[in-house]
Amino acid sequence: MKKRIVLTALVALAVFAAIFGYKFYSIRQQMAARAGMKLPPVTVSAAVVRAETWPNTIQAVGALKSFRGIVVKTELEGVVREIAATSGAAVDEGALLVRLDTAVEEAQLAGLEAQARLAEINLGRARELRTNGTNTPNDLDTAETTLAATRSSVAQLKATLAKKRIVAPFAGRLGIVQVYPGQFLNKGDALVVLESIDPIYVDFSLPQQDIARLTLGQTVRLTVDAYPDRTFEGQITALSPRVNDATRNVDLRATLRNPGEVLRPGMFARAEVVLPASEHALVIPSAAVVYNPYGETVYVIADGVVQQRFIKTGASRGDLTQVRSGLKPGEQIVTSGQIKLRNGSAVKIDNSAAPDANPAPKPVES
C-alpha cells in the first residue's frame, strides 16, 4: 500500500514537471521570437544644428511719452472773447489759442500811459528848474520817482494784458478744446492739451543685473499693437543714476523719430535693447527641445537611430532657440515626433510637415 502511494506521487510529480517544462520552453521561444523582431522606424521631422550670428537683445515693456506735453491753463480769470485754437490742429510756437476779455485793462492802460506822459513832462521841467536853481533836489527826486512808478504800473498792466492773450508755448498738436466763447474762466482752468510728439520718448525699466550691458546711444527697437507689422527704432538717451528701491529696476528713456505722428503718448509698447551680437552661436528650432523636470533634452539622429542628449539652452527668438552646450554644428536632431521615441529607436525622416523655424513669426490672419 505504501509503495503504491509513493509511486502515485512520483507519477504526479513527473506530470507536473512535464507541464511546467513545456510552458517554460514555450515562453522562452516566444521571448526569442520577440527579440528577433524589429520595430518599424518612427516617422519624424528633423533639422540640422547650425552656427549663425545670434542677435542679443534685452526685452522690456514701456510706455510712450511726449517730447513736450502740457495742459494749457489760464493764469488769470476772465471771460473768453476769442477762441483761435482748433481741436486736433498743429500750431506753431506763439500761435494764439484763446483771448480773454481785456476791455477794463485796456481802458486802465490808456489812463496810465497818459499819466506816464505827464510824469515825463514834469520830470523835464523839474530838471530845467533844478539847473536854474529854482527848485529843491527833493522836487527833482519826486518827479523821477513818480515817472518810474507810473512806468512800472504801465508795464504791469501790459503784462496782465499779455497773460489774457494765451498762446502756444511751443510748436505741437492740440487736443480737444475745453472752452467756449463767453465762458467765465477762473485761475488754473484747463483750456486744451498741447503735445509735441516728433520726436517721441519711450520710458521703460530693466533689472539691475542688466546695468553693465546698458549704455547711452544703444539701439532700441519698438513695436506697438496698433502697427503690428512695423518696427520703430531709436536710441537710449537717458539712464537713471538710481536703482528703484522697491523693484530693483533701473529706469531708461529712448528717443525715437515719429514721422507722421503715428505713435501717440500713452501707448503701450514692447521695447528691445539691441546688444552686440554673438558670433557662431548654435541655433536649433525651439520645437526640438524636450523640457523635463531634470533638464532640457533633444534626440540626436545618427545612422538612422536616435539617442537622447541633455543640452543647455540660451535665449529664444521667434521659433529658434540658442544652444549653449550639448550639441555640435552639423548634427541632426528631431523636431517633431519625440513622444514616440526612446533611446535606440529607428527613425525615418519626413520634413513635409516640419514645424516652423522663423526668427520673427507673425500671427496668422483669420
Steps between C-alpha positions, in 0.01 A plus 500: 500500500781732595684426177191581297465845661865581435472386139189714447675807642802446274274473195317819598828684545618383162178623334526843666868528408417422138225763492716772657789407277287535192368842615851622577619386159207679330567825682867488409411442139260795500760727662759398245253568219421846639867580541555417139218725383592855387258787564424714195683839495318797652422784258639830625604839365858615546725804479872562499676687780653808343732778610394856423521854634253530787360850567496559874222717640348594834123518492283733705155654515475878473268794448524781247542855630481839330819681412316799647148485636293734717144595585468868408332686790404856580712709736226760549123494522285651230235451232595325174473744211678309222596137438764463228589141588352215296477154651767269358678772304876546475617836631826695496671644802333829597174426315191651665278242671251693715449872574322616813305825534738796553267800471557616859878458483522684165307796646729502805805483275394811310477694828832372630677583175361854522632525858837371382517771231413765757764363735759525221406864439515580871840337529632707210376819665646399836840443343487838322401678820769320693756621249386857572495428873133591534389169658636269762676164448199338664274635225721334236507170693122504533457552124739214419326266744157588365608420144657168604188395694272596212710309249498196732119512516486515120733198468299307757174563318657404168614171656144438614374568148762258360391225739142537382623425150583128543744366239673166429830486696645259243409345164286189518155352450192598696258266671130570552420864579321514838361857498235702314450870413345694787605245762637643825831343599665491840874487562638159406208385283609263220467619142654234277773235494811582295735216402823494302547137389769504231739385633334290771627328815454143622560440871569150632694322774738203517633283786811624678708205375479643147656837591851392395372431147320834457652819356372823352451486125408130483235415241148430624240332280133561575175330402144602586169321462360771273765424232592130540690489168724798575814534710607842626862571589664748736788539745537503877535866599463482880596248768389563856789530747295322768356150527141488625499394866176304467547319168882502464449614141675785322295749296597582141376735229543459126429762235342407165417692186125504442431610141131529432437498877380140485627433853295667771578576865351246740535205261620167642819387325736200489862612500816308410843634588743373233831369643811388310424178310647159592706358214467131404225424751339156467134529403224237484121510452326547835273204416798265531547566872333256742450663839521275805521563876862382487606714202460564129575225249498437126506181291811484283482290182802290400485220241121496511486449879430759770671564832365736763749768607494770768564858387513848649290759322535878485271771372214441258408709197181419319502126420876467564696422817867554573697197630785570741628143536422137411495517119741552211445674165374266231334246732148398407224521760133404516255793486169311522387153605711485821215356704531168309876467546739340746874442492592276207176552307532479122358802318394601153523869414208678334519880502183560304326626817798625698428772759590859416842641587447870437696751711220755465167318463181696447146404601291334232214720387162332526 
